[in-house]
Amino acid sequence: MTTPESDLPAGEPSPGAPEGGPDRGVRLRKGWWIDLAAVLSFVALAFWITARLWLDPRQGIRDNPSDQAQFEWMMAHGARVVTDFAYPFFSDRMNVPDGVNLMANTSVLSVSLPMTPVTVLIGPRAAFLLFLTVGMIATATAWYFVLSRVLVGARGPAWLGAAFCAYAPAMVSHANAHPNIVSQFVVPLIVWRTVRLAEPGRWLRNGLLLALVIVWQSFLNLEILLMTAIGLGVVVAALALGRPALRRSARPFLAGLGVAAAASAVVLAYPLYVQLFGPGAYAGLSRLIRGYSTDLVSFVAFSRESLAGDERSAAGLARNPTEENAFFGWPLAVLVVALVWWLRRNVVVLGLAALGLLFGLLSLGREIRFNGRETGIPGPWAALENLPILHSVVPTRWSLALTPVIGLLLAYGAECVRTLAARFPTARPQLRFATATVLTMALLPLLPTPLPAERLDAVPAFVTSGAWRPYVAGGRSVVTLPLPDSDYAEPLRWSAMTRLEMPIARGYFLGPDTRPDSAERGAALFTAPPRPTSSFFAVIQSTGAVPPITPQARVDAVDDLRYWRAGVVILGPHPQSVALRRGMIELTGIRPARIGGVWAWDVRALTD
């Protein structure tokens, strides 16, 4: 990805060109201590962001406890696949009796399987936290080495670009319990292997290596893989159009690409079949979720996790604290525009600029929002959101893909300044001062702050002691009050602590809407379709009031408990525990026993 000198204004260096000369490899080897310092800085940043979670094991992520519980459950599932040889793509340990299609959910098998020893020996919370922290470190490290060895060729610019790619505001926002999104360490490897496809005579080897990292990313996050594929397609097309000399490498490149596509298709054919057509598959996200878009103002605003931001400044510009996908701040926005203009004769920069514009426009969703208000102006996404594959993308996450685009632009710009300083030694102090000043103004406000944390309720002794075991004999399940969903996912943590040996009814997952009267039948819900009893306790959870109980409600309760194969109903710590307990007593006529920190209703006589 180097730029010929003829592509640049007179006297301007070639940004993105690796350091040349016969001693380049020697310089890279001698600079191992710089590489070590870079990696240690990435480690320090990751532990700074997650500091509150490491310092107190009782703390959890304040702004997204439900997703933390879900990922702890997923880590336990990966361990169960290894230790019990469980089927990896579907599980009957949640949402009894229907189960969950884990290929259609964030099962992160490429991480949960190798982390089995951590999950088994230390626990799913430790595995989740290690996944989150090491994911950020690995992402920055992978970008650093690909930038310094392949794309840019200099350590300083590579460190700048890599640090932004891993610790930009959007990435820190997703660190609120989305380890599968902050763990983008495979993306630079895909970029690297795609660049190597042009090597003559190695199309088979390079194609297979690219297929390997594609498969790896497929079991980490398919949404990121889709964005990476589109991004590489745009940049490669820009290179093919802007650099005729590169077209001579088209034959090995296309041959290797064909090998990668064929090999990855063979490996992924069955898992994708399960995802798209297996039990629990769904046809895209609901219209509500597909309406999550990026507010125009958020591109120049500061996120709540940035040094210059706070909750008030970000309120109304994003759906929740985890989806602050833009929030670059106005100084960086100005710098990016200036960089593109300055390096406009570089084909790679133009390709990145076009890609950033594309992602930015797509992220605006079906209707453009400005400062928290709908404008009535349709966005480009309106024409695309119902297409296959795209109907499973949350549109605001297209702006998340701007992070590596900007990171690359920063690296290319810094390398250009470095080359200018080498050409004009007398101007070196001025160039360095100007560069340091501009970068400080643009990036200092975006420095990350530690993730907000809160104390989690301890897992009840009823769960940790195994007191539930007699109740689930014969294929029965544990029903919790309220039943788990996206607002209350604590039972997933409890199940994870038992290595999924404790099966639970319903849960927090993406599954199909099977209601006959639903306007979006087949689209994804964030739990199982509601049943009368789950809706009854959802009302208590949200209002604290027990709805009127009719004879039909009592009949429905027995039917639902039988459907869930319930052996026991339990109520752990909950703000509405008094109302929930009273509702269950009045609904079933059974008085609970206090066992191991929970109220327990033995309902085996009812379900028999």
C-alpha positions as CSV (number, residue, x, y, z in Angstrom):
1,M,0.0,0.0,0.0
2,T,2.7,2.5,-0.9
3,T,2.2,5.5,-3.1
4,P,4.4,6.4,-6.0
5,E,6.1,9.7,-5.7
6,S,4.4,10.9,-8.9
7,D,1.1,10.6,-7.0
8,L,2.1,13.4,-4.6
9,P,2.6,17.1,-4.7
10,A,6.2,18.3,-5.4
11,G,8.4,17.7,-2.4
12,E,5.7,15.7,-0.4
13,P,6.7,12.3,0.9
14,S,4.9,9.1,0.3
15,P,2.6,8.4,3.3
16,G,2.2,4.7,4.1
17,A,5.4,3.7,2.5
18,P,7.5,1.2,4.5
19,E,11.0,2.2,5.4
20,G,13.3,1.2,2.7
21,G,16.9,0.3,2.4
22,P,18.9,-2.9,3.0
23,D,19.2,-2.2,6.7
24,R,15.4,-1.9,7.4
25,G,15.2,-5.4,8.8
26,V,18.2,-4.7,11.1
27,R,16.6,-1.5,12.3
28,L,13.3,-3.4,13.1
29,R,15.2,-6.1,15.0
30,K,17.3,-3.6,17.0
31,G,14.1,-1.7,18.0
32,W,12.6,-4.7,19.9
33,W,12.6,-2.6,23.1
34,I,10.4,0.0,21.4
35,D,8.0,-2.8,20.4
36,L,8.0,-4.0,24.0
37,A,7.3,-0.4,25.3
38,A,4.5,-0.1,22.8
39,V,2.9,-3.4,24.0
40,L,3.3,-2.4,27.6
41,S,1.6,0.9,26.9
42,F,-1.4,-1.0,25.4
43,V,-1.5,-3.2,28.5
44,A,-1.5,-0.2,30.8
45,L,-4.4,1.4,28.9
46,A,-6.5,-1.8,29.0
47,F,-6.0,-2.2,32.7
48,W,-6.7,1.5,33.3
49,I,-10.1,1.1,31.5
50,T,-11.0,-2.0,33.4
51,A,-9.4,-1.0,36.7
52,R,-12.5,-1.0,38.8
53,L,-13.4,-4.5,37.7
54,W,-10.0,-5.9,38.6
55,L,-9.7,-4.2,41.9
56,D,-12.9,-5.5,43.3
57,P,-14.1,-9.0,42.2
58,R,-17.6,-8.1,43.4
59,Q,-17.9,-5.3,40.9
60,G,-19.6,-5.6,37.6
61,I,-20.1,-3.3,34.6
62,R,-22.7,-0.7,35.7
63,D,-24.0,0.4,32.3
64,N,-24.6,-3.1,30.9
65,P,-24.9,-5.8,33.5
66,S,-27.2,-7.9,31.3
67,D,-24.6,-8.3,28.5
68,Q,-22.0,-9.2,31.1
69,A,-24.2,-12.0,32.4
70,Q,-24.8,-13.2,28.8
71,F,-21.1,-13.3,28.0
72,E,-20.3,-15.1,31.3
73,W,-22.9,-17.7,30.2
74,M,-21.3,-17.9,26.7
75,M,-17.9,-18.5,28.3
76,A,-19.4,-21.3,30.4
77,H,-20.9,-22.8,27.2
78,G,-17.5,-22.8,25.5
79,A,-16.0,-24.6,28.5
80,R,-18.8,-27.2,28.5
81,V,-18.2,-27.9,24.8
82,V,-14.6,-28.9,25.7
83,T,-15.2,-30.7,29.0
84,D,-18.5,-32.4,28.2
85,F,-18.3,-32.5,24.4
86,A,-21.5,-30.5,24.2
87,Y,-22.9,-29.6,20.8
88,P,-21.3,-26.1,20.1
89,F,-24.0,-24.5,17.9
90,F,-27.1,-25.0,20.0
91,S,-27.9,-25.3,23.7
92,D,-30.8,-26.6,25.8
93,R,-29.4,-25.2,29.0
94,M,-31.3,-21.9,28.5
95,N,-34.8,-21.3,27.3
96,V,-36.1,-24.7,28.3
97,P,-37.6,-26.5,26.5
98,D,-36.9,-24.8,23.1
99,G,-33.2,-24.0,23.6
100,V,-31.1,-21.4,21.9
101,N,-29.4,-21.2,18.5
102,L,-25.9,-20.1,19.5
103,M,-24.7,-19.6,16.0
104,A,-27.4,-16.9,15.7
105,N,-26.1,-15.4,19.0
106,T,-22.7,-14.1,20.2
107,S,-21.3,-17.5,21.2
108,V,-17.7,-16.3,20.7
109,L,-16.5,-19.9,20.3
110,S,-13.1,-18.9,18.9
111,V,-12.3,-17.4,22.3
112,S,-14.5,-19.4,24.8
113,L,-13.0,-22.7,23.7
114,P,-9.3,-21.9,24.2
115,M,-10.2,-20.1,27.5
116,T,-11.8,-23.2,29.0
117,P,-9.0,-23.6,31.6
118,V,-9.7,-20.1,32.9
119,T,-13.4,-20.6,33.0
120,V,-13.2,-24.0,34.7
121,L,-10.5,-23.1,37.3
122,I,-11.3,-19.5,38.1
123,G,-14.8,-19.0,36.9
124,P,-16.9,-17.4,34.1
125,R,-16.6,-13.9,35.5
126,A,-12.8,-14.1,35.5
127,A,-12.9,-15.5,31.9
128,F,-15.2,-12.6,30.8
129,L,-12.9,-10.0,32.4
130,L,-9.8,-11.5,30.9
131,F,-11.5,-11.8,27.5
132,L,-12.5,-8.1,27.7
133,T,-9.0,-6.8,28.8
134,V,-6.8,-9.0,26.7
135,G,-9.1,-8.4,23.7
136,M,-8.2,-4.7,23.8
137,I,-4.5,-5.4,24.3
138,A,-4.4,-7.9,21.4
139,T,-6.3,-5.5,19.1
140,A,-3.8,-2.7,19.7
141,T,-0.8,-5.1,19.4
142,A,-2.0,-6.7,16.2
143,W,-2.7,-3.3,14.6
144,Y,0.8,-2.0,15.8
145,F,2.7,-4.9,14.2
146,V,0.7,-4.8,10.9
147,L,1.1,-1.1,10.7
148,S,4.8,-1.0,11.6
149,R,5.8,-4.0,9.5
150,V,3.3,-4.0,6.5
151,L,1.3,-0.8,6.0
152,V,3.4,2.1,7.3
153,G,6.8,0.8,8.2
154,A,7.5,3.1,11.2
155,R,6.9,2.4,14.9
156,G,5.8,5.9,16.0
157,P,3.0,6.3,13.5
158,A,2.1,2.6,13.9
159,W,1.7,3.1,17.7
160,L,-0.5,6.2,17.2
161,G,-2.8,4.4,14.7
162,A,-2.9,1.2,16.8
163,A,-3.7,3.0,20.0
164,F,-6.6,4.8,18.4
165,C,-7.9,1.6,16.7
166,A,-8.1,-0.2,20.1
167,Y,-8.9,2.7,22.5
168,A,-11.0,5.2,20.5
169,P,-14.2,6.4,22.2
170,A,-16.4,3.8,20.4
171,M,-14.2,0.9,21.5
172,V,-14.2,2.1,25.1
173,S,-18.0,2.4,24.9
174,H,-18.3,-1.2,23.7
175,A,-16.0,-2.2,26.5
176,N,-19.2,-1.9,28.5
177,A,-19.7,-5.7,28.2
178,H,-19.1,-6.2,24.5
179,P,-15.8,-8.1,24.5
180,N,-16.6,-9.6,21.1
181,I,-16.6,-6.1,19.6
182,V,-13.6,-4.7,21.3
183,S,-11.6,-7.8,20.4
184,Q,-10.8,-6.9,16.8
185,F,-7.3,-8.4,16.8
186,V,-8.2,-10.6,13.8
187,V,-9.1,-7.6,11.6
188,P,-5.5,-6.4,11.1
189,L,-4.5,-10.0,10.4
190,I,-7.2,-10.2,7.7
191,V,-5.9,-6.9,6.2
192,W,-2.3,-8.3,6.3
193,R,-3.2,-11.6,4.6
194,T,-5.3,-9.8,2.0
195,V,-2.3,-7.5,1.1
196,R,-0.2,-10.7,0.8
197,L,-2.5,-12.2,-1.8
198,A,-0.7,-10.2,-4.5
199,E,2.5,-12.1,-4.0
200,P,3.3,-14.1,-7.2
201,G,3.5,-17.9,-7.0
202,R,1.9,-18.2,-3.5
203,W,-1.8,-17.9,-4.3
204,L,-2.7,-21.3,-2.7
205,R,-0.8,-20.7,0.5
206,N,-1.9,-17.2,0.9
207,G,-5.5,-18.0,0.1
208,L,-5.6,-20.7,2.8
209,L,-4.0,-18.4,5.4
210,L,-6.6,-15.8,4.6
211,A,-9.4,-18.4,5.0
212,L,-8.0,-19.3,8.4
213,V,-8.3,-15.8,9.8
214,I,-11.7,-15.4,8.2
215,V,-13.0,-18.5,9.9
216,W,-11.4,-17.3,13.2
217,Q,-13.3,-14.0,13.0
218,S,-16.5,-15.7,12.0
219,F,-16.7,-17.4,15.4
220,L,-15.9,-14.1,17.1
221,N,-18.2,-11.6,15.5
222,L,-19.7,-11.8,12.0
223,E,-20.8,-8.2,12.0
224,I,-17.2,-7.0,12.3
225,L,-16.2,-9.5,9.5
226,L,-18.9,-8.0,7.2
227,M,-17.6,-4.5,7.8
228,T,-14.0,-5.6,7.2
229,A,-14.9,-7.3,3.9
230,I,-16.7,-4.2,2.7
231,G,-13.8,-2.0,3.8
232,L,-11.2,-4.1,2.1
233,G,-13.3,-4.2,-1.0
234,V,-13.5,-0.4,-1.2
235,V,-9.8,0.2,-0.6
236,V,-8.7,-2.6,-3.1
237,A,-11.0,-1.1,-5.7
238,A,-9.5,2.3,-5.1
239,L,-6.0,0.8,-5.5
240,A,-7.0,-1.0,-8.7
241,L,-8.4,2.2,-10.2
242,G,-5.7,4.6,-9.0
243,R,-2.5,2.5,-9.5
244,P,-2.5,0.8,-12.9
245,A,0.8,-0.9,-12.1
246,L,-0.9,-3.0,-9.4
247,R,-3.2,-4.6,-11.9
248,R,-0.3,-6.8,-12.9
249,S,-0.8,-8.6,-9.6
250,A,-4.5,-9.2,-10.3
251,R,-4.0,-12.8,-11.3
252,P,-2.4,-14.1,-8.0
253,F,-4.6,-11.8,-6.0
254,L,-7.8,-13.1,-7.5
255,A,-6.6,-16.7,-7.4
256,G,-5.8,-16.4,-3.7
257,L,-9.1,-14.7,-3.0
258,G,-10.9,-17.5,-4.7
259,V,-9.1,-20.1,-2.6
260,A,-9.9,-18.1,0.6
261,A,-13.5,-17.9,-0.4
262,A,-13.8,-21.6,-1.2
263,A,-11.9,-22.8,1.8
264,S,-13.8,-20.6,4.3
265,A,-17.1,-21.5,2.6
266,V,-16.4,-25.2,3.1
267,V,-15.6,-24.8,6.8
268,L,-18.4,-22.4,7.5
269,A,-21.2,-24.1,5.5
270,Y,-22.6,-26.1,8.3
271,P,-22.4,-23.5,11.1
272,L,-24.0,-20.9,8.8
273,Y,-26.7,-23.4,7.8
274,V,-27.5,-23.8,11.6
275,Q,-27.5,-20.1,12.0
276,L,-29.8,-19.3,9.1
277,F,-32.0,-22.4,9.0
278,G,-31.6,-24.4,12.2
279,P,-33.8,-24.4,15.3
280,G,-34.1,-21.0,16.8
281,A,-33.0,-19.2,13.6
282,Y,-34.6,-15.8,13.0
283,A,-35.0,-13.6,9.9
284,G,-33.2,-10.4,10.8
285,L,-33.5,-8.0,13.7
286,S,-36.8,-6.3,14.7
287,R,-37.6,-2.9,13.1
288,L,-37.1,-1.3,16.5
289,I,-33.4,-2.4,16.7
290,R,-32.9,-1.7,13.0
291,G,-33.9,1.9,13.9
292,Y,-30.8,2.4,16.1
293,S,-28.9,5.0,14.2
294,T,-26.1,7.5,14.6
295,D,-27.0,11.0,15.5
296,L,-25.3,13.6,13.2
297,V,-24.2,15.6,16.2
298,S,-22.5,12.6,17.8
299,F,-19.7,12.7,15.2
300,V,-18.3,15.9,16.8
301,A,-19.4,15.2,20.4
302,F,-17.5,13.7,23.2
303,S,-18.5,10.3,24.7
304,R,-19.2,9.8,28.4
305,E,-16.2,7.5,28.6
306,S,-13.8,10.3,27.3
307,L,-11.9,12.8,29.3
308,A,-13.8,15.7,27.8
309,G,-17.2,14.1,28.0
310,D,-19.8,13.2,30.6
311,E,-23.2,11.5,30.8
312,R,-25.1,14.8,30.2
313,S,-23.2,15.7,27.0
314,A,-23.8,12.3,25.5
315,A,-27.4,11.9,26.7
316,G,-29.8,11.7,23.8
317,L,-27.1,11.2,21.2
318,A,-26.9,7.4,21.5
319,R,-29.4,4.7,22.4
320,N,-27.4,3.6,25.4
321,P,-23.8,3.9,26.8
322,T,-22.6,0.8,25.0
323,E,-23.6,2.1,21.5
324,E,-21.7,5.4,21.4
325,N,-20.2,4.4,18.1
326,A,-19.0,7.8,16.8
327,F,-18.2,10.6,19.4
328,F,-14.9,11.6,17.8
329,G,-15.0,15.2,19.1
330,W,-14.9,18.2,16.9
331,P,-11.0,18.7,17.1
332,L,-10.4,15.2,15.7
333,A,-13.1,15.7,13.0
334,V,-11.3,18.8,11.8
335,L,-8.0,17.0,11.8
336,V,-9.3,14.1,9.8
337,V,-10.8,16.4,7.1
338,A,-7.4,18.3,7.0
339,L,-5.5,15.0,6.7
340,V,-7.6,13.8,3.8
341,W,-7.2,17.2,2.0
342,W,-3.4,17.2,2.6
343,L,-2.9,13.6,1.4
344,R,-5.6,13.8,-1.3
345,R,-3.2,12.5,-4.0
346,N,-2.6,9.3,-2.1
347,V,-4.8,6.6,-3.5
348,V,-5.0,4.7,-0.2
349,V,-6.1,7.9,1.7
350,L,-8.7,8.6,-0.9
351,G,-10.0,5.0,-0.6
352,L,-10.1,5.3,3.2
353,A,-11.9,8.7,2.9
354,A,-14.5,7.1,0.6
355,L,-14.9,4.2,2.9
356,G,-15.4,6.5,5.9
357,L,-18.0,8.5,4.0
358,L,-19.8,5.3,3.1
359,F,-19.8,3.9,6.6
360,G,-20.9,7.3,8.0
361,L,-23.8,7.6,5.7
362,L,-25.0,4.0,6.4
363,S,-24.8,4.6,10.1
364,L,-27.4,7.4,9.8
365,G,-30.1,4.8,9.6
366,R,-33.5,4.9,7.9
367,E,-34.2,8.5,9.2
368,I,-31.6,11.1,10.0
369,R,-31.4,12.3,13.6
370,F,-30.0,15.6,14.7
371,N,-29.2,16.4,18.3
372,G,-31.7,13.7,19.5
373,R,-34.5,14.6,17.2
374,E,-35.8,12.9,14.1
375,T,-35.6,15.2,11.0
376,G,-37.9,13.4,8.7
377,I,-35.1,13.1,6.1
378,P,-34.6,9.5,5.0
379,G,-31.1,8.1,5.2
380,P,-29.5,5.8,2.7
381,W,-30.1,2.8,5.0
382,A,-33.8,3.0,4.4
383,A,-33.3,1.4,1.0
384,L,-31.0,-1.4,2.3
385,E,-32.3,-2.4,5.8
386,N,-34.6,-5.2,4.6
387,L,-32.0,-6.9,2.4
388,P,-30.8,-10.4,3.5
389,I,-27.7,-10.2,5.8
390,L,-28.1,-6.4,6.1
391,H,-31.4,-6.9,8.0
392,S,-29.3,-8.4,10.8
393,V,-27.0,-5.3,11.2
394,V,-27.6,-2.5,13.7
395,P,-27.1,0.6,11.5
396,T,-25.4,2.7,14.2
397,R,-22.5,0.2,14.2
398,W,-21.5,1.3,10.8
399,S,-20.0,4.3,12.5
400,L,-18.0,2.0,14.7
401,A,-16.1,1.0,11.5
402,L,-14.9,4.6,11.2
403,T,-12.5,3.9,14.1
404,P,-9.9,1.8,12.2
405,V,-10.4,4.1,9.2
406,I,-9.4,7.1,11.3
407,G,-6.6,5.2,13.0
408,L,-5.1,4.4,9.6
409,L,-5.4,8.0,8.5
410,L,-3.6,9.1,11.7
411,A,-0.8,6.6,11.1
412,Y,-0.4,7.7,7.5
413,G,-0.4,11.4,8.4
414,A,2.2,10.9,11.2
415,E,4.4,8.9,8.8
416,C,4.2,11.6,6.2
417,V,5.3,14.2,8.8
418,R,8.2,11.9,9.9
419,T,9.4,11.6,6.3
420,L,9.2,15.3,5.8
421,A,11.3,15.9,8.9
422,A,13.9,13.4,7.5
423,R,14.0,15.3,4.2
424,F,14.2,18.8,5.8
425,P,16.4,18.5,9.0
426,T,16.4,22.2,9.6
427,A,12.6,22.2,9.9
428,R,12.5,19.1,12.1
429,P,11.9,20.9,15.5
430,Q,9.1,23.0,14.0
431,L,7.4,20.0,12.4
432,R,7.6,18.0,15.6
433,F,6.3,20.8,17.7
434,A,3.4,21.5,15.3
435,T,2.5,17.8,15.1
436,A,2.6,17.3,18.9
437,T,0.4,20.3,19.3
438,V,-2.2,19.2,16.8
439,L,-2.3,15.7,18.1
440,T,-2.6,16.8,21.7
441,M,-5.5,19.1,20.8
442,A,-7.3,16.4,18.8
443,L,-6.7,13.3,21.0
444,L,-6.2,14.5,24.6
445,P,-10.0,15.1,25.0
446,L,-10.6,11.5,23.9
447,L,-8.4,9.8,26.5
448,P,-10.4,7.0,28.1
449,T,-11.6,7.0,31.7
450,P,-12.2,3.8,33.7
451,L,-15.4,2.0,33.1
452,P,-18.2,2.7,35.6
453,A,-18.8,-0.3,37.9
454,E,-21.3,-1.3,40.5
455,R,-21.6,-4.0,43.1
456,L,-23.2,-7.2,41.8
457,D,-25.4,-9.3,44.0
458,A,-23.7,-12.5,45.2
459,V,-24.8,-15.7,43.5
460,P,-27.2,-17.3,46.0
461,A,-26.0,-20.2,48.0
462,F,-29.0,-22.2,46.7
463,V,-27.1,-22.1,43.3
464,T,-23.5,-22.5,44.5
465,S,-24.3,-25.3,46.9
466,G,-26.2,-27.4,44.4
467,A,-29.4,-27.3,46.4
468,W,-31.3,-27.0,43.0
469,R,-30.1,-30.4,41.8
470,P,-33.0,-32.6,43.2
471,Y,-35.5,-30.3,41.6
472,V,-34.2,-30.7,38.0
473,A,-34.0,-34.5,38.0
474,G,-35.8,-36.0,35.0
475,G,-35.2,-33.1,32.7
476,R,-36.8,-30.3,34.7
477,S,-35.7,-26.7,34.8
478,V,-35.3,-23.8,37.2
479,V,-37.7,-20.9,36.8
480,T,-36.6,-17.6,38.2
481,L,-38.7,-14.6,39.3
482,P,-38.8,-12.5,37.3
483,L,-38.1,-14.6,34.3
484,P,-34.8,-13.6,32.6
485,D,-34.8,-11.2,29.6
486,S,-32.7,-8.3,28.4
487,D,-33.6,-6.2,31.5
488,Y,-32.9,-9.0,34.1
489,A,-30.2,-11.5,33.2
490,E,-28.9,-12.4,36.6
491,P,-30.1,-16.1,36.2
492,L,-27.6,-16.4,33.3
493,R,-24.8,-15.7,35.8
494,W,-26.2,-18.2,38.2
495,S,-26.4,-20.9,35.5
496,A,-22.9,-20.0,34.3
497,M,-21.6,-20.6,37.9
498,T,-22.9,-24.2,37.7
499,R,-21.1,-24.7,34.3
500,L,-24.6,-24.7,32.8
501,E,-25.6,-27.8,34.7
502,M,-28.6,-25.8,36.1
503,P,-31.0,-25.4,33.1
504,I,-33.2,-22.3,33.2
505,A,-36.5,-21.3,31.6
506,R,-36.4,-18.4,29.1
507,G,-33.3,-16.2,29.1
508,Y,-31.5,-13.3,27.4
509,F,-30.7,-14.2,23.8
510,L,-31.9,-13.5,20.2
511,G,-34.6,-15.9,19.1
512,P,-37.5,-15.8,16.6
513,D,-40.8,-14.1,17.2
514,T,-43.2,-17.0,16.8
515,R,-46.4,-15.2,17.9
516,P,-49.1,-15.8,15.2
517,D,-50.4,-12.3,15.5
518,S,-47.0,-10.5,15.4
519,A,-46.4,-8.0,12.6
520,E,-42.8,-9.1,12.6
521,R,-43.2,-12.8,12.8
522,G,-39.9,-14.5,12.4
523,A,-37.8,-11.5,13.3
524,A,-35.5,-11.6,16.4
525,L,-36.7,-10.9,19.9
526,F,-34.3,-10.4,22.9
527,T,-35.8,-13.4,24.7
528,A,-38.4,-16.0,24.1
529,P,-41.9,-14.9,22.9
530,P,-43.9,-13.8,26.0
531,R,-46.2,-16.2,27.8
532,P,-49.0,-15.2,30.2
533,T,-47.0,-15.9,33.3
534,S,-43.8,-14.3,32.1
535,S,-45.8,-11.1,31.2
536,F,-47.5,-11.2,34.6
537,F,-44.1,-11.1,36.4
538,A,-42.7,-8.6,33.9
539,V,-45.5,-6.2,35.0
540,I,-44.5,-6.7,38.6
541,Q,-40.8,-6.1,37.8
542,S,-41.5,-2.8,36.1
543,T,-44.2,-1.4,38.3
544,G,-43.9,-3.1,41.7
545,A,-47.7,-3.8,41.6
546,V,-49.3,-7.2,41.5
547,P,-51.9,-7.3,38.6
548,P,-55.4,-8.6,39.3
549,I,-55.3,-12.4,39.5
550,T,-58.1,-14.2,37.6
551,P,-59.0,-17.9,37.5
552,Q,-57.6,-17.9,33.9
553,A,-54.3,-16.5,35.2
554,R,-54.0,-19.4,37.6
555,V,-54.7,-21.9,34.8
556,D,-52.2,-20.1,32.6
557,A,-49.6,-20.3,35.3
558,V,-49.9,-24.1,35.6
559,D,-49.8,-24.5,31.8
560,D,-46.7,-22.3,31.6
561,L,-44.9,-24.1,34.4
562,R,-45.6,-27.4,32.7
563,Y,-44.4,-25.9,29.4
564,W,-41.1,-24.9,31.1
565,R,-40.8,-28.3,32.7
566,A,-40.4,-26.4,36.0
567,G,-39.1,-28.3,39.0
568,V,-38.7,-25.3,41.2
569,V,-39.4,-21.5,41.1
570,I,-36.9,-19.3,42.9
571,L,-36.7,-15.6,43.8
572,G,-33.3,-14.2,44.6
573,P,-32.3,-10.6,45.5
574,H,-34.5,-8.2,43.5
575,P,-35.8,-4.6,44.1
576,Q,-39.3,-5.9,43.7
577,S,-38.9,-9.1,45.7
578,V,-41.8,-8.4,48.0
579,A,-44.3,-7.9,45.2
580,L,-42.9,-10.8,43.2
581,R,-43.2,-13.2,46.1
582,R,-46.7,-12.1,46.9
583,G,-47.7,-12.5,43.2
584,M,-46.3,-16.1,43.0
585,I,-48.1,-17.1,46.2
586,E,-51.4,-15.7,45.0
587,L,-51.0,-17.1,41.6
588,T,-50.2,-20.7,42.7
589,G,-51.4,-20.9,46.3
590,I,-48.0,-22.4,47.2
591,R,-46.0,-20.9,50.0
592,P,-42.2,-20.8,49.4
593,A,-39.4,-22.0,51.6
594,R,-36.3,-19.9,52.4
595,I,-33.4,-22.0,51.1
596,G,-29.8,-20.7,50.5
597,G,-30.6,-17.1,50.1
598,V,-33.7,-17.5,47.8
599,W,-37.4,-18.1,48.1
600,A,-38.1,-21.5,46.6
601,W,-41.5,-22.9,45.4
602,D,-41.4,-26.6,44.8
603,V,-43.8,-26.9,41.9
604,R,-43.2,-30.5,40.9
605,A,-46.6,-31.5,42.1
606,L,-48.2,-28.9,39.8
607,T,-46.1,-29.8,36.8
608,D,-46.6,-33.5,37.2
